[in-house]
Amino acid sequence: MLHINEETTRCLLCYAAPCGAKVARAIRAARFDNLWTAVELFNALSDEELAHAEASCIHYDKPIRIAELAKAVSCQPSEFSHQPSELPSLELNFCDMVCENPFFLASSAICTNYEMVARALEAGWAGVFYKTITKAEIREVSPRFDAVTKEGTPFVGFRNMEQLSENPYTQDFEILHRLKQNYPTKRIIASIMGQTEEEWIELAKMAEAAGCDAVELNFSCPQMRLTGLGSDIGQNPELILFYTSYVRDAVKIPVIPKMTPNVMSMTSPALACFYAGASGISAINTIKSITMNPAAKVNGKFTVSGYSGKAVKPIALRMIHEMTGNPILHKACIEKHMDISGIGGIETWRDALDFIRLGCRNVQVCTAVMQYGYRIIDDLKAGLQHYMAERGVTELKELVGEELPNIVMPSDLDRETVVFPKIDRDKCIGCGRCYVSCMDGGHQAISFEVPRDQVLSTKEDRKPWIIGSKCVGCHLCRLVCPTGAIGQAKRIPAHR
């Protein structure tokens, strides 16, 4: 059976795809883990339509195996073929703002003018944290982006040197005013950065006068060329407290500081936001980094700049937990004194769900939009709705923070039981990736059914087996298996 993720990842996700809108939409749904929609769409296509779509594929190497992909998707477990008659609402309250769904554009290059934001809102995004507005002079470099890849997978991590909005600040507030007038049910949030107390207050008041629903305070941009801006503030709880308090006293709309991950712990900065009266927190901004791709040099030079994308998600989740898991901040979130907007590596609805289950009531997306476009909102929404329907969850707020009780200290983890890996011999193709990894990076607990120095000829010869007396249940083998042939057995008492 064809490997769904491997084939959909190979798809170029073309603009105005020659394979046809229906097929392209089905592939995209499968690519972004929305198998409920993918099953429904593929099942509605005839064999002739699938064959024609495959013949029309313009892949530079070989066409996507669309007919096989449709068959593989249709063979998914029964829960994905279930189509509920009515999907639950994704409405969620964030900082006393009723949002039609939790998905917002993050303040960045994806929302720099009226036309861009309008297209995103019409596509289904609930709101926008508009690109940070400042009175400082912004002069960008070229090139300003770079990507870290692995085994052909693009954008494992994304590095950017972009700063703030290059528009005159008065023009940006005019844009925000137009957006709020033309899209009154969407949430329009101004992100600002001042250089002095007076500038922070002035920009916040201008955001309020423009009709913005809230104002985000950018305490976190890692590549400002002037000292005392961006992450210079976010690394200093005292400055966070002062500037947040100044703005909080100056406006009536919600105030949401945006936090930098370039700190030892998120707890102290977050507590500063809470004691200053912040309505919420956005976290995290990009991580300071250096990439060494020669093509990304700026006139022969490298520099430190921000890192985002799928690679930073585990770091972002850890920092979210430092806030929502802190007793004071947890109580504030539960009692709705301060809400969290999660950012960092969100590409699919499952990514967003991870943030929500750790206590976020809102999520922001940037890098995935830069790679795939605003259209990913379709599968972000549909995937989350189908998941809720499968679980019988009627309101998204029921999922907020539900995993917090399951996050414990390493010392509190169960060390008296073990889960051994289990090989599905029908799925196993005998590639030996598990054997190599276990031999050189594990506990030498995997062997083939013939001696190591003999030629492994037939497919049946190449079936590995687990040496129970050596296996410790680390599951490195499961992680490196390319076909998903290694699963988990039942948890049993550990033998000492």
C-alpha positions as CSV (number, residue, x, y, z in Angstrom):
1,M,0.0,0.0,0.0
2,L,1.3,3.4,-0.9
3,H,2.6,5.6,1.9
4,I,0.2,8.6,2.2
5,N,2.5,11.0,3.9
6,E,5.4,10.3,1.6
7,E,3.3,10.8,-1.5
8,T,1.5,13.9,-0.4
9,T,4.7,15.4,0.7
10,R,6.1,14.8,-2.7
11,C,3.2,16.8,-4.2
12,L,4.1,20.3,-5.2
13,L,0.7,21.7,-4.1
14,C,0.6,23.7,-7.4
15,Y,-1.3,27.0,-7.8
16,A,-4.3,26.4,-10.1
17,A,-3.2,22.7,-10.2
18,P,-3.4,21.1,-13.6
19,C,-4.8,17.9,-12.0
20,G,-8.0,19.8,-11.2
21,A,-9.4,21.7,-8.2
22,K,-11.2,18.6,-6.7
23,V,-8.1,16.4,-6.8
24,A,-5.8,19.1,-5.6
25,R,-8.1,19.8,-2.7
26,A,-8.2,16.1,-1.8
27,I,-4.4,15.8,-1.9
28,R,-4.0,18.9,0.2
29,A,-6.4,17.7,2.8
30,A,-4.4,14.4,3.1
31,R,-1.1,16.4,3.2
32,F,-2.3,18.4,6.1
33,D,-3.6,15.5,8.1
34,N,-7.3,16.2,7.5
35,L,-8.0,12.6,6.4
36,W,-11.8,13.0,7.0
37,T,-12.1,15.5,4.2
38,A,-9.6,13.6,2.0
39,V,-11.6,10.4,2.3
40,E,-14.8,12.2,1.4
41,L,-13.3,14.0,-1.6
42,F,-11.4,11.0,-3.1
43,N,-14.5,8.8,-2.7
44,A,-16.5,11.2,-4.8
45,L,-14.0,11.0,-7.7
46,S,-14.3,8.4,-10.5
47,D,-11.5,6.2,-11.8
48,E,-11.5,8.2,-15.0
49,E,-11.2,11.5,-13.1
50,L,-8.3,10.2,-11.1
51,A,-6.5,8.8,-14.2
52,H,-6.9,12.1,-16.0
53,A,-5.6,14.0,-13.0
54,E,-2.5,11.8,-12.8
55,A,-1.8,12.3,-16.5
56,S,-2.1,16.1,-16.0
57,C,0.5,16.2,-13.1
58,I,3.4,18.4,-13.9
59,H,5.8,17.1,-11.2
60,Y,9.4,17.6,-12.3
61,D,10.4,14.0,-11.5
62,K,7.4,11.7,-11.9
63,P,3.7,12.2,-11.5
64,I,2.1,11.9,-8.2
65,R,0.4,8.4,-8.0
66,I,-3.0,9.9,-7.6
67,A,-5.1,6.8,-8.2
68,E,-3.0,4.8,-5.6
69,L,-3.1,7.7,-3.2
70,A,-6.9,7.8,-3.4
71,K,-7.0,4.1,-2.7
72,A,-4.7,4.3,0.2
73,V,-6.7,7.2,1.7
74,S,-9.9,5.4,1.3
75,C,-8.5,2.4,3.3
76,Q,-8.0,4.5,6.4
77,P,-9.5,3.4,9.7
78,S,-13.3,3.8,10.0
79,E,-13.2,7.0,12.1
80,F,-11.9,8.9,9.1
81,S,-14.8,7.7,6.9
82,H,-17.3,8.9,9.4
83,Q,-18.8,12.2,8.2
84,P,-20.9,13.8,11.0
85,S,-24.1,15.5,9.9
86,E,-23.1,18.7,11.7
87,L,-19.6,19.8,12.7
88,P,-19.1,21.7,16.0
89,S,-18.3,25.4,16.1
90,L,-14.7,26.5,16.6
91,E,-15.8,29.7,18.3
92,L,-13.5,30.6,21.2
93,N,-13.3,33.6,23.6
94,F,-9.8,35.1,23.7
95,C,-9.1,38.2,25.8
96,D,-12.8,38.9,26.0
97,M,-13.0,38.8,22.2
98,V,-15.3,36.3,20.6
99,C,-13.4,34.7,17.8
100,E,-15.0,32.6,15.1
101,N,-12.1,30.1,15.3
102,P,-8.7,30.2,17.1
103,F,-6.6,30.6,13.9
104,F,-4.9,34.0,13.4
105,L,-2.1,35.3,11.2
106,A,1.0,36.1,13.2
107,S,2.6,39.5,13.0
108,S,5.1,39.1,10.1
109,A,5.6,39.3,6.3
110,I,2.3,37.5,5.7
111,C,0.2,40.5,6.8
112,T,1.8,43.7,5.6
113,N,-0.9,45.4,3.6
114,Y,-4.7,45.6,3.2
115,E,-5.0,43.3,0.2
116,M,-3.0,40.5,1.9
117,V,-5.0,40.6,5.1
118,A,-8.3,40.9,3.3
119,R,-7.6,37.8,1.3
120,A,-6.7,35.9,4.4
121,L,-9.9,36.9,6.3
122,E,-12.0,36.0,3.3
123,A,-10.3,32.6,3.2
124,G,-11.5,31.9,6.7
125,W,-8.8,33.2,9.2
126,A,-10.5,34.6,12.3
127,G,-8.1,37.5,12.7
128,V,-4.7,39.0,12.3
129,F,-1.9,40.3,14.4
130,Y,-0.8,42.9,11.9
131,K,2.9,43.3,11.1
132,T,4.5,45.4,13.9
133,I,4.1,49.1,13.5
134,T,6.9,51.4,14.6
135,K,8.0,55.0,14.2
136,A,11.6,53.9,13.8
137,E,13.2,53.8,10.4
138,I,13.2,50.2,8.9
139,R,15.7,49.3,6.3
140,E,15.7,45.6,5.3
141,V,18.5,43.4,3.9
142,S,18.6,41.1,0.9
143,P,18.3,38.1,0.9
144,R,16.5,37.9,4.3
145,F,15.3,34.3,4.5
146,D,17.0,30.9,4.7
147,A,15.7,27.4,5.4
148,V,17.1,24.3,7.1
149,T,16.2,21.0,5.4
150,K,16.6,17.3,6.1
151,E,16.3,14.3,3.8
152,G,14.5,16.3,1.2
153,T,12.0,17.8,3.6
154,P,11.8,21.6,3.1
155,F,11.4,24.1,5.8
156,V,12.2,21.9,8.8
157,G,13.3,25.2,10.2
158,F,13.0,28.7,8.7
159,R,15.3,31.6,9.4
160,N,14.4,35.2,8.7
161,M,16.1,38.6,9.2
162,E,13.0,40.6,8.5
163,Q,12.3,43.4,11.0
164,L,9.1,45.5,11.2
165,S,6.6,47.2,8.9
166,E,8.3,49.4,6.3
167,N,5.1,51.4,5.8
168,P,4.7,54.8,7.3
169,Y,3.0,54.2,10.7
170,T,0.1,56.5,9.9
171,Q,-0.6,54.4,6.7
172,D,-0.6,51.2,8.7
173,F,-3.2,52.5,11.1
174,E,-5.3,53.6,8.1
175,I,-5.1,50.1,6.8
176,L,-6.2,48.6,10.1
177,H,-9.1,51.0,10.3
178,R,-10.3,49.9,6.8
179,L,-9.9,46.3,7.7
180,K,-12.1,46.7,10.8
181,Q,-14.7,48.6,8.9
182,N,-14.9,46.1,6.1
183,Y,-14.6,43.0,8.3
184,P,-16.4,43.9,11.5
185,T,-16.7,40.3,12.7
186,K,-13.0,39.6,12.3
187,R,-10.5,40.4,15.0
188,I,-8.0,43.1,14.0
189,I,-5.0,43.4,16.3
190,A,-2.2,46.0,15.9
191,S,1.3,44.9,16.9
192,I,3.4,47.9,17.9
193,M,6.9,48.7,19.0
194,G,8.0,52.0,20.6
195,Q,11.4,53.4,21.4
196,T,10.2,55.4,24.5
197,E,7.4,55.3,27.0
198,E,5.7,58.1,25.0
199,E,6.0,56.2,21.7
200,W,4.5,53.0,23.2
201,I,1.5,55.0,24.5
202,E,1.1,57.1,21.3
203,L,1.1,54.0,19.1
204,A,-1.3,52.1,21.4
205,K,-3.7,55.0,21.4
206,M,-3.6,55.2,17.6
207,A,-4.4,51.5,17.4
208,E,-7.4,52.1,19.7
209,A,-8.5,55.1,17.6
210,A,-8.3,53.0,14.4
211,G,-10.8,50.6,15.9
212,C,-8.5,47.7,16.6
213,D,-9.8,45.0,18.8
214,A,-6.5,44.7,20.8
215,V,-2.9,45.8,20.7
216,E,0.1,43.5,20.8
217,L,3.4,44.8,22.3
218,N,6.4,43.4,20.4
219,F,8.9,42.8,23.2
220,S,10.6,40.0,21.2
221,C,11.9,40.7,17.7
222,P,15.4,39.2,17.7
223,Q,17.0,41.2,14.8
224,M,16.4,44.9,15.6
225,R,19.5,46.9,14.6
226,L,19.1,49.4,17.4
227,T,19.6,48.5,21.0
228,G,16.7,48.8,23.5
229,L,14.1,47.4,21.1
230,G,12.5,44.0,20.5
231,S,14.0,41.1,22.5
232,D,16.1,43.6,24.5
233,I,12.9,44.4,26.3
234,G,11.5,40.9,26.4
235,Q,14.6,39.6,28.3
236,N,14.1,42.2,31.1
237,P,11.0,41.5,33.3
238,E,11.3,45.0,34.8
239,L,11.0,46.7,31.4
240,I,8.2,44.4,30.5
241,L,6.4,45.4,33.6
242,F,6.9,49.1,33.0
243,Y,6.0,49.3,29.3
244,T,3.0,47.0,29.7
245,S,1.7,49.1,32.6
246,Y,2.1,52.3,30.6
247,V,0.1,51.0,27.7
248,R,-2.4,49.2,29.9
249,D,-3.2,52.6,31.7
250,A,-3.4,54.4,28.3
251,V,-6.0,52.3,26.5
252,K,-9.2,50.4,27.1
253,I,-8.6,47.6,24.5
254,P,-6.9,44.4,25.5
255,V,-3.1,44.6,25.8
256,I,-1.1,41.5,24.7
257,P,2.7,41.5,25.1
258,K,4.6,39.2,22.7
259,M,7.3,37.3,24.4
260,T,10.8,36.2,23.3
261,P,12.0,32.7,23.7
262,N,15.6,33.9,24.1
263,V,15.4,33.7,27.9
264,M,16.3,30.9,30.4
265,S,12.7,30.7,31.6
266,M,9.4,32.2,30.5
267,T,8.0,32.4,34.0
268,S,9.5,35.7,35.2
269,P,8.6,37.6,32.0
270,A,5.1,36.2,32.0
271,L,4.6,37.1,35.6
272,A,5.7,40.6,34.8
273,C,3.0,40.7,32.1
274,F,0.4,39.4,34.6
275,Y,1.3,41.9,37.4
276,A,1.2,44.7,34.8
277,G,-2.4,43.9,34.0
278,A,-1.9,42.3,30.5
279,S,-5.0,40.8,29.0
280,G,-3.0,38.1,27.3
281,I,0.4,36.9,26.1
282,S,1.6,35.9,22.7
283,A,4.4,33.3,22.7
284,I,6.8,32.6,21.3
285,N,8.6,34.8,18.8
286,T,11.5,33.4,16.8
287,I,14.6,31.9,18.4
288,K,18.0,33.6,17.9
289,S,20.0,31.5,15.4
290,I,22.7,31.4,12.7
291,T,22.5,29.4,9.5
292,M,25.5,29.0,7.2
293,N,24.0,28.6,3.8
294,P,26.2,30.6,1.4
295,A,23.1,31.6,-0.7
296,A,21.7,33.4,2.4
297,K,24.7,35.7,2.8
298,V,24.1,39.4,2.8
299,N,26.9,40.8,0.7
300,G,29.2,38.1,2.0
301,K,28.2,38.3,5.7
302,F,26.2,36.2,8.1
303,T,24.4,37.4,11.2
304,V,22.2,36.3,14.1
305,S,18.5,36.3,13.3
306,G,15.2,34.6,14.0
307,Y,14.4,30.8,13.6
308,S,10.9,29.4,13.3
309,G,9.0,26.6,11.6
310,K,8.3,23.0,12.6
311,A,11.6,22.6,14.3
312,V,10.8,25.1,17.1
313,K,7.4,23.7,18.1
314,P,8.6,21.5,21.0
315,I,10.5,24.5,22.4
316,A,7.4,26.7,22.1
317,L,5.3,24.1,23.8
318,R,7.8,23.9,26.7
319,M,7.6,27.6,27.1
320,I,3.8,27.6,26.9
321,H,3.8,25.1,29.7
322,E,6.1,27.2,31.8
323,M,3.4,29.8,31.8
324,T,0.2,27.7,32.0
325,G,1.8,25.3,34.4
326,N,2.9,28.0,36.8
327,P,0.4,28.1,39.7
328,I,-0.2,31.9,39.6
329,L,-0.4,32.1,35.8
330,H,-2.5,28.9,35.6
331,K,-5.0,30.4,38.0
332,A,-5.0,33.6,35.9
333,C,-5.7,31.7,32.7
334,I,-8.4,29.5,34.3
335,E,-10.2,32.6,35.7
336,K,-9.8,34.4,32.4
337,H,-7.6,37.2,33.8
338,M,-5.0,36.5,31.1
339,D,-5.1,34.3,28.0
340,I,-2.3,32.7,26.0
341,S,-1.9,32.9,22.2
342,G,0.4,30.1,21.1
343,I,3.0,30.5,18.3
344,G,5.7,28.2,16.9
345,G,5.7,25.6,14.2
346,I,2.0,25.3,13.7
347,E,1.3,23.7,10.3
348,T,-1.6,21.3,10.8
349,W,-4.6,21.2,13.0
350,R,-2.8,18.6,15.2
351,D,-0.1,21.2,15.9
352,A,-2.7,23.7,16.9
353,L,-4.4,21.2,19.1
354,D,-1.2,20.6,21.0
355,F,-1.1,24.3,22.0
356,I,-4.7,24.4,22.9
357,R,-4.4,21.3,25.1
358,L,-1.6,23.1,27.0
359,G,-3.8,26.0,27.8
360,C,-3.8,28.3,24.7
361,R,-7.1,29.9,23.7
362,N,-5.7,31.3,20.4
363,V,-2.9,30.2,18.0
364,Q,-0.9,32.2,15.4
365,V,0.6,30.9,12.2
366,C,3.3,32.4,10.1
367,T,5.9,30.1,8.5
368,A,3.4,27.5,7.2
369,V,1.5,30.3,5.5
370,M,4.8,31.6,3.9
371,Q,5.4,28.1,2.6
372,Y,1.9,27.0,1.6
373,G,-0.3,30.1,1.5
374,Y,-3.5,31.2,3.3
375,R,-5.4,28.1,1.9
376,I,-4.1,25.9,4.8
377,I,-6.9,27.4,6.9
378,D,-9.4,25.0,5.2
379,D,-7.7,22.0,6.7
380,L,-6.8,23.7,10.0
381,K,-10.5,24.3,10.6
382,A,-12.0,21.1,9.1
383,G,-9.4,18.8,10.8
384,L,-10.0,20.3,14.2
385,Q,-13.8,20.2,13.7
386,H,-13.8,16.5,12.7
387,Y,-11.5,15.6,15.6
388,M,-14.0,17.3,18.0
389,A,-16.9,15.5,16.4
390,E,-15.1,12.2,16.8
391,R,-14.6,12.8,20.5
392,G,-18.0,14.2,21.1
393,V,-16.7,17.6,22.0
394,T,-19.2,20.4,21.3
395,E,-17.2,23.4,22.4
396,L,-13.5,24.1,21.7
397,K,-13.1,25.5,25.2
398,E,-13.5,22.0,26.6
399,L,-10.1,21.1,25.1
400,V,-8.2,24.1,26.5
401,G,-5.6,23.0,29.0
402,E,-6.8,19.3,29.2
403,E,-3.3,17.9,29.0
404,L,-1.8,20.1,31.7
405,P,-2.4,17.5,34.4
406,N,-0.4,15.0,32.3
407,I,2.8,17.1,32.2
408,V,5.0,16.1,35.1
409,M,8.6,16.4,36.2
410,P,11.0,13.7,34.9
411,S,11.4,12.4,38.4
412,D,7.7,11.7,38.6
413,L,7.6,9.5,35.5
414,D,6.8,5.8,35.8
415,R,10.1,3.8,35.8
416,E,8.7,0.5,36.9
417,T,7.1,-0.5,33.6
418,V,8.2,-0.8,30.0
419,V,6.6,-0.8,26.6
420,F,8.4,-3.0,24.0
421,P,8.3,-2.3,20.3
422,K,6.3,-4.6,18.1
423,I,7.0,-5.3,14.5
424,D,4.1,-5.7,12.0
425,R,5.7,-8.2,9.6
426,D,3.2,-7.5,6.9
427,K,4.2,-3.8,6.8
428,C,7.9,-4.5,7.2
429,I,9.9,-4.3,4.0
430,G,13.2,-5.4,5.5
431,C,15.1,-2.2,4.9
432,G,17.1,-2.6,8.1
433,R,16.9,1.0,9.2
434,C,15.8,-0.2,12.7
435,Y,18.7,-2.6,12.8
436,V,21.3,0.0,11.9
437,S,19.9,2.5,14.4
438,C,19.6,0.0,17.3
439,M,23.2,-1.4,16.6
440,D,24.9,2.0,16.4
441,G,22.6,4.2,18.6
442,G,20.7,1.9,20.8
443,H,21.1,-1.4,22.7
444,Q,21.9,-3.9,19.9
445,A,18.5,-5.5,20.4
446,I,17.4,-6.1,16.8
447,S,18.7,-8.9,14.6
448,F,17.8,-10.5,11.2
449,E,16.8,-14.1,10.8
450,V,20.0,-14.9,9.0
451,P,23.6,-14.3,10.1
452,R,24.9,-10.7,9.7
453,D,27.6,-11.7,7.2
454,Q,25.2,-13.4,4.8
455,V,23.4,-11.9,1.8
456,L,19.8,-11.1,2.6
457,S,18.2,-12.1,-0.6
458,T,14.4,-12.5,-0.5
459,K,12.0,-10.2,1.2
460,E,11.1,-12.8,3.8
461,D,14.8,-13.2,4.6
462,R,15.0,-9.6,5.5
463,K,12.5,-9.6,8.4
464,P,14.1,-8.3,11.6
465,W,13.3,-9.5,15.1
466,I,13.6,-8.0,18.5
467,I,15.9,-9.6,21.1
468,G,13.8,-9.3,24.2
469,S,16.6,-9.8,26.7
470,K,18.4,-6.8,25.3
471,C,15.6,-4.4,24.4
472,V,14.9,-1.6,26.9
473,G,11.9,-0.1,25.2
474,C,13.6,3.1,24.0
475,H,11.6,3.0,20.7
476,L,14.4,4.5,18.5
477,C,13.5,1.7,16.1
478,R,9.9,2.8,15.8
479,L,11.0,6.4,15.1
480,V,13.3,5.5,12.2
481,C,11.0,3.0,10.5
482,P,10.0,4.5,7.2
483,T,6.9,2.4,6.7
484,G,5.3,2.5,10.2
485,A,5.8,-1.2,10.6
486,I,6.9,-0.8,14.3
487,G,4.3,-0.2,16.9
488,Q,3.9,-0.7,20.6
489,A,3.1,-3.8,22.7
490,K,1.3,-3.7,26.0
491,R,3.0,-2.0,29.0
492,I,4.3,-4.5,31.4
493,P,6.4,-4.5,34.6
494,A,10.1,-3.8,33.8
495,H,12.5,-6.7,34.4
496,R,15.5,-5.5,36.5
